[in-house]
Amino acid sequence: MPRTRSHIERHAVARIGWLRAAVLGANDGILSTASLLVGVATASATRGGILVTGLAGLVAGAMSMAAGEYVSVSSQADSEKADLDREGEELSDRPDEELAELTAIYVQRGLSPELARQVAQQMHANGALVAHARDELGLTEHLTAKPIQAALTSAATFASGAALPLAAAAAAPARAIVPVVTVASLLFLALLGAVGARTGGSPMGKAIVRVAFWGALAMAATAGLGRLFNAPI
């Protein structure tokens, strides 16, 4: 009798929750801090003023990202809980109607009415709320909102991303801060785009072009603003 090997599949959807927050936080950290540094440096600020501004941007941005993600994802979690509570009440008050509803969902997905009814009954016998959450509401363990995880991930990744252009500015000669930060930040953004695409299982080329384009545009805009107000800060 031939031996069979276990088949293990790894899907990117399992990482979608923390991946979104991580990529968003790091990208925002690099882009906003680099743009801030370039704008202030173009306005002829002193080296100390540039670095203090960048550090302040890092701290403020990390806290803002954490607060924003926590509030946003908490609202999502509250909505999900309300939907689950409502679904639980309906299962308790009208189990037959809910069974028919789940059966109809499986029929729409291609099962015969008889088989759909059998599957729905089996699902109800082994966890009706879980089945309705997944198949009716579209809520799964991988996609469930996690406010604290999202907040901590966003804050940490923003700070890590912001530290990169800040380090480039600290290491660059005073007269070369703008080009050094610009080039380094574009490279950091391209690398982040590649890593995010690779982790999420999507094409890397498109991600790299996308983040590099918007990064260049943002830094060009702040550089133009700094040139417009060309005065020491």
C-alpha positions in Angstrom: 0.0 0.0 0.0 1.6 3.3 -1.1 2.4 5.8 1.7 0.7 9.1 1.6 2.3 12.4 2.5 0.5 15.0 4.5 -0.4 18.0 2.5 0.2 21.3 4.4 -0.9 24.5 2.8 0.1 28.0 4.0 -2.0 30.9 2.9 -1.3 34.6 3.2 -4.8 35.2 4.6 -3.5 33.9 8.0 -1.2 36.9 8.1 -3.5 39.6 6.8 -4.4 41.1 10.2 -0.9 41.9 11.5 0.5 42.3 7.9 -1.8 45.2 7.1 -0.9 47.1 10.3 2.8 46.3 10.0 3.1 47.5 6.4 1.0 50.6 7.0 2.9 51.5 10.1 6.4 51.1 8.6 5.4 52.8 5.3 3.9 55.7 7.1 6.9 56.0 9.4 9.4 56.1 6.6 7.3 58.4 4.4 6.1 60.9 6.9 9.4 61.3 8.7 11.4 61.5 5.5 9.0 64.1 4.0 9.2 66.1 7.3 13.0 66.0 7.3 13.3 66.9 3.7 10.8 69.8 4.0 12.5 71.2 7.1 16.0 70.8 5.7 15.0 72.5 2.5 13.8 75.4 4.5 17.4 75.9 5.7 16.8 74.7 9.3 19.8 74.0 11.4 21.1 70.4 11.7 19.9 70.2 15.3 16.5 71.5 14.4 16.2 69.0 11.6 17.0 66.0 13.9 14.8 67.3 16.8 11.9 67.7 14.3 12.4 64.2 13.0 12.5 62.7 16.5 9.4 64.6 17.5 7.7 63.3 14.3 8.7 59.7 15.2 7.2 59.9 18.7 4.1 61.8 17.7 3.5 59.6 14.7 3.9 56.3 16.7 1.5 57.4 19.3 -1.0 58.7 16.7 -0.8 55.4 14.7 -1.4 53.4 17.9 -4.3 55.5 19.0 -5.8 55.6 15.5 -5.5 51.8 15.0 -6.9 51.0 18.4 -9.9 53.2 18.0 -10.6 52.1 14.4 -10.1 48.4 15.1 -12.0 48.6 18.4 -15.0 50.0 16.5 -14.8 47.1 14.1 -14.5 44.6 17.0 -17.6 46.2 18.6 -19.6 45.8 15.4 -18.5 42.2 15.0 -19.5 41.5 18.6 -22.9 43.1 18.1 -23.5 41.0 15.0 -22.5 37.8 16.8 -24.7 38.7 19.8 -27.6 39.3 17.4 -27.0 36.1 15.5 -26.8 34.2 18.8 -30.2 35.6 19.8 -31.7 34.6 16.5 -30.4 31.1 16.8 -32.0 30.8 20.2 -35.3 32.4 19.2 -35.7 31.1 15.6 -33.5 28.0 15.1 -35.5 26.7 12.2 -35.4 29.9 10.3 -31.6 30.1 10.8 -31.2 26.6 9.7 -33.1 27.4 6.5 -31.0 30.5 6.0 -27.8 28.5 6.3 -29.2 25.8 3.9 -29.9 28.5 1.4 -26.4 29.8 1.6 -25.0 26.4 0.8 -27.4 26.0 -2.1 -26.2 29.3 -3.5 -22.6 27.9 -3.3 -23.5 24.9 -5.4 -24.8 22.1 -3.2 -28.0 20.4 -3.9 -30.9 21.3 -1.6 -30.8 17.9 0.1 -27.1 18.0 0.7 -27.2 21.6 1.7 -29.8 20.7 4.3 -27.7 17.9 5.7 -24.6 20.0 5.9 -26.5 22.8 7.6 -27.9 20.4 10.1 -24.5 19.0 10.8 -23.1 22.5 11.3 -25.9 23.4 13.7 -25.2 20.2 15.7 -21.5 21.1 16.1 -21.5 24.8 16.6 -24.3 26.8 14.9 -22.9 30.2 15.9 -19.5 29.4 14.4 -21.1 28.3 11.2 -23.2 31.4 10.8 -20.4 33.7 11.8 -18.2 32.2 9.0 -20.8 31.5 6.3 -23.4 34.2 6.9 -21.4 37.1 8.4 -18.0 36.3 6.9 -16.2 36.4 10.2 -13.3 34.0 10.7 -10.5 33.7 13.3 -7.9 35.1 10.9 -10.0 38.2 10.1 -11.4 39.0 13.5 -10.5 42.4 14.7 -7.7 42.6 17.4 -7.4 46.2 18.6 -4.4 45.8 20.9 -2.4 43.8 18.4 -3.1 46.3 15.7 -2.2 49.3 17.9 1.1 47.8 19.2 2.0 46.6 15.7 1.3 50.0 14.2 3.2 51.9 16.8 6.3 49.6 16.7 6.5 49.5 12.9 5.9 53.2 12.6 8.8 53.9 15.0 11.0 51.4 13.2 10.2 52.9 9.9 10.7 56.5 11.1 14.1 55.6 12.6 15.5 54.8 9.2 15.4 58.3 7.5 16.2 59.8 10.9 19.4 57.7 11.1 20.2 58.7 7.5 19.8 62.4 8.4 22.0 62.0 11.5 24.8 60.2 9.5 24.7 62.6 6.5 26.8 65.7 6.2 24.8 68.9 6.9 24.7 70.0 3.3 23.8 66.6 2.0 20.8 65.8 4.3 18.2 66.3 1.6 19.6 64.0 -1.1 20.8 61.4 1.4 17.5 61.2 3.1 15.6 61.2 -0.2 17.6 58.4 -1.8 17.8 56.3 1.4 14.1 56.7 2.1 13.2 55.6 -1.5 15.3 52.5 -1.1 13.8 51.8 2.3 10.3 52.2 0.8 11.1 49.9 -2.1 12.5 47.3 0.2 9.4 47.5 2.4 7.2 47.1 -0.6 9.1 44.0 -1.7 8.9 42.5 1.8 5.2 43.2 2.2 4.4 41.8 -1.2 6.5 38.7 -0.6 4.9 38.1 2.8 1.5 38.6 1.4 2.1 36.5 -1.7 1.5 39.3 -4.2 3.7 40.6 -7.1 6.7 42.5 -5.8 7.3 44.7 -8.8 4.0 46.5 -8.6 4.3 47.0 -4.8 7.8 48.5 -5.2 6.7 50.9 -8.0 3.6 52.0 -6.0 5.4 52.9 -2.7 8.4 54.5 -4.5 6.1 56.7 -6.6 4.1 58.0 -3.7 7.2 58.4 -1.6 8.9 60.5 -4.2 5.8 62.6 -4.7 5.4 63.2 -0.9 9.0 64.3 -0.5 8.9 66.5 -3.6 5.8 68.2 -2.2 7.4 68.9 1.2 10.7 70.0 -0.4 8.7 72.5 -2.5 7.0 73.8 0.6 10.3 74.1 2.4 11.8 76.0 -0.6 8.8 78.3 -0.6 9.4 79.2 3.0 13.2 79.1 2.7 13.9 80.5 6.2 15.7 79.1 9.3 13.4 77.4 11.8 
